[in-house]
Amino acid sequence: KIGEKVDLIRYQGQGIPFLLDSQGQIVHFPAQPGMTFKTSDDLASFDQLKDSNRGFADVAAAARAGKDGFSQVTLLGKSYYVSYQPVQLTFPEMSWMVGILIPAELIEGPIQSAINWALLGTLIFLLVTAFAIVFSTNLIIRPLVQLTEVMRDIASGEGDLTRHIHLQQQDETGALARHFNT
């Protein structure tokens, strides 16, 4: 009956809930295809049941120490995050650990999505900034290039002294062109 209650524990509708005693032995763990275990087996033995299982010895050690925590395990080649918490009663005296294996993609998926959106936002920001820099630089440089060409033409001795520079800017470059034209 306790197993039915433990099986109700889910994270976003997913996960594998479990219950251990204070010695790290299984009180409840849902059956897993390809794995044979029974109630009272040490959870640490999961690491030896299949080559692709890892990290269960740490969870069993936490149960023996009565510690809560969050770590990563691999069950049947699939990566999970495991969250566990001691549960204690004084009467009747009971010291158990309840936990849940949460599929890693359930946690990492939103994180990866946020990273991708942040990278895209950064790239767009950099492109807009680069465009703004190029555009504003051209606004400054183009009139200076025009002034330089006219001055070079005049300085060569062959230039047309009646030539006018047509700049509409109201800044220092425009003022220089107006002074040149007078």
C-alpha positions as CSV (number, residue, x, y, z in Angstrom):
1,K,0.0,0.0,0.0
2,I,2.9,2.4,0.7
3,G,4.2,1.7,-2.8
4,E,1.0,3.0,-4.3
5,K,1.4,6.3,-2.4
6,V,5.0,6.6,-3.4
7,D,4.1,5.9,-7.0
8,L,2.0,9.1,-7.0
9,I,5.1,11.2,-6.7
10,R,5.9,12.9,-10.0
11,Y,7.8,15.8,-11.4
12,Q,5.9,17.4,-14.2
13,G,4.0,14.1,-14.6
14,Q,7.2,12.1,-15.0
15,G,9.8,10.4,-12.9
16,I,10.5,7.2,-11.0
17,P,9.7,7.6,-7.3
18,F,11.4,5.3,-4.7
19,L,11.5,4.7,-1.0
20,L,14.5,3.4,1.0
21,D,15.1,2.5,4.6
22,S,17.8,3.9,6.8
23,Q,20.2,1.3,5.6
24,G,19.8,2.2,1.9
25,Q,17.7,-0.8,1.2
26,I,14.8,-0.7,-1.1
27,V,11.4,-0.4,0.5
28,H,9.7,0.5,-2.9
29,F,11.2,0.9,-6.4
30,P,9.0,0.4,-9.4
31,A,9.9,-2.6,-11.6
32,Q,12.3,-1.7,-14.4
33,P,12.5,-3.8,-17.6
34,G,15.7,-5.9,-17.8
35,M,16.5,-5.5,-14.0
36,T,15.8,-8.0,-11.3
37,F,15.7,-6.8,-7.8
38,K,13.5,-7.2,-4.7
39,T,12.4,-5.3,-1.7
40,S,15.3,-5.1,0.9
41,D,18.0,-5.2,-1.8
42,D,20.6,-2.5,-1.2
43,L,20.1,0.3,-3.7
44,A,23.9,0.4,-4.2
45,S,23.5,-3.0,-5.9
46,F,21.9,-1.2,-8.8
47,D,25.4,-0.1,-9.9
48,Q,26.3,-3.8,-10.4
49,L,23.0,-5.0,-11.9
50,K,23.8,-3.4,-15.3
51,D,27.0,-1.9,-16.7
52,S,25.0,1.2,-17.7
53,N,23.8,1.9,-14.1
54,R,25.9,4.4,-12.1
55,G,25.5,6.7,-9.1
56,F,23.2,4.6,-6.9
57,A,25.8,3.8,-4.3
58,D,26.0,7.5,-3.5
59,V,22.2,7.7,-3.0
60,A,22.3,4.6,-0.7
61,A,25.1,6.2,1.3
62,A,23.0,9.4,1.7
63,A,20.1,7.2,3.0
64,R,22.4,5.6,5.6
65,A,23.7,9.1,6.6
66,G,20.1,10.5,6.7
67,K,21.0,13.3,4.3
68,D,18.9,15.0,1.7
69,G,20.3,15.9,-1.7
70,F,20.3,16.1,-5.4
71,S,22.7,14.1,-7.6
72,Q,22.9,12.4,-11.0
73,V,22.5,8.7,-11.7
74,T,22.3,6.6,-14.8
75,L,19.6,3.8,-15.0
76,L,19.7,1.4,-17.9
77,G,21.8,3.8,-19.9
78,K,19.4,6.8,-19.4
79,S,20.6,9.8,-17.4
80,Y,18.5,11.0,-14.4
81,Y,18.7,13.6,-11.8
82,V,17.7,12.2,-8.4
83,S,16.3,14.3,-5.6
84,Y,16.0,12.6,-2.2
85,Q,14.8,13.6,1.3
86,P,14.8,11.7,4.6
87,V,11.4,11.0,6.2
88,Q,11.4,10.3,9.9
89,L,8.7,9.4,12.5
90,T,9.2,9.0,16.2
91,F,6.2,6.8,16.7
92,P,6.3,4.3,15.3
93,E,10.0,4.8,14.9
94,M,10.8,5.0,11.2
95,S,13.7,6.4,9.2
96,W,13.2,6.3,5.5
97,M,14.3,8.2,2.4
98,V,11.9,9.2,-0.3
99,G,13.2,10.2,-3.7
100,I,12.5,10.6,-7.4
101,L,14.5,10.0,-10.5
102,I,13.8,12.8,-12.9
103,P,14.8,12.3,-16.6
104,A,17.7,14.6,-17.3
105,E,16.2,15.9,-20.5
106,L,13.2,17.2,-18.5
107,I,15.6,19.5,-16.5
108,E,18.2,20.1,-19.2
109,G,15.8,20.8,-22.1
110,P,14.5,24.1,-20.8
111,I,18.0,25.1,-19.7
112,Q,19.3,24.4,-23.2
113,S,16.4,26.2,-24.8
114,A,17.1,29.3,-22.6
115,I,20.8,29.1,-23.6
116,N,19.9,28.9,-27.3
117,W,17.5,31.9,-27.0
118,A,20.2,33.9,-25.1
119,L,22.8,33.1,-27.8
120,L,20.3,34.1,-30.5
121,G,19.5,37.3,-28.7
122,T,23.2,38.1,-28.2
123,L,23.9,37.4,-31.9
124,I,21.0,39.7,-33.0
125,F,22.3,42.4,-30.6
126,L,25.8,42.1,-32.0
127,L,24.5,42.3,-35.6
128,V,22.4,45.4,-34.8
129,T,25.3,47.0,-33.0
130,A,27.7,46.3,-35.8
131,F,25.2,47.7,-38.3
132,A,24.8,50.8,-36.2
133,I,28.6,51.3,-35.9
134,V,29.1,50.9,-39.7
135,F,26.1,53.2,-40.5
136,S,27.2,55.9,-38.0
137,T,30.8,55.7,-39.1
138,N,29.8,56.2,-42.7
139,L,27.8,59.2,-41.7
140,I,30.9,60.8,-40.3
141,I,33.5,59.5,-42.8
142,R,31.6,60.2,-46.1
143,P,31.6,64.0,-45.7
144,L,35.3,64.0,-44.6
145,V,36.2,62.0,-47.7
146,Q,34.4,64.5,-49.9
147,L,36.2,67.4,-48.2
148,T,39.5,65.5,-48.5
149,E,39.0,64.9,-52.3
150,V,38.2,68.6,-53.0
151,M,41.1,69.8,-50.9
152,R,43.5,67.3,-52.6
153,D,42.2,68.6,-56.0
154,I,42.9,72.2,-55.1
155,A,46.2,71.4,-53.5
156,S,47.4,69.7,-56.6
157,G,47.3,73.0,-58.4
158,E,45.0,71.9,-61.1
159,G,41.8,72.2,-59.0
160,D,38.8,74.3,-59.7
161,L,38.8,77.1,-57.1
162,T,35.2,78.0,-57.9
163,R,34.1,74.5,-56.9
164,H,31.5,74.2,-54.1
165,I,31.2,71.4,-51.6
166,H,27.6,70.4,-51.1
167,L,27.2,69.1,-47.6
168,Q,24.0,69.6,-45.6
169,Q,25.3,68.6,-42.2
170,Q,24.9,71.0,-39.3
171,D,28.0,69.7,-37.6
172,E,31.7,70.7,-37.7
173,T,32.2,69.1,-41.1
174,G,29.3,71.1,-42.5
175,A,30.7,74.3,-41.0
176,L,34.1,73.6,-42.6
177,A,32.3,73.1,-46.0
178,R,30.4,76.3,-45.6
179,H,33.6,78.2,-44.8
180,F,35.3,76.6,-47.8
181,N,32.4,77.7,-50.1
182,T,32.6,81.4,-49.0
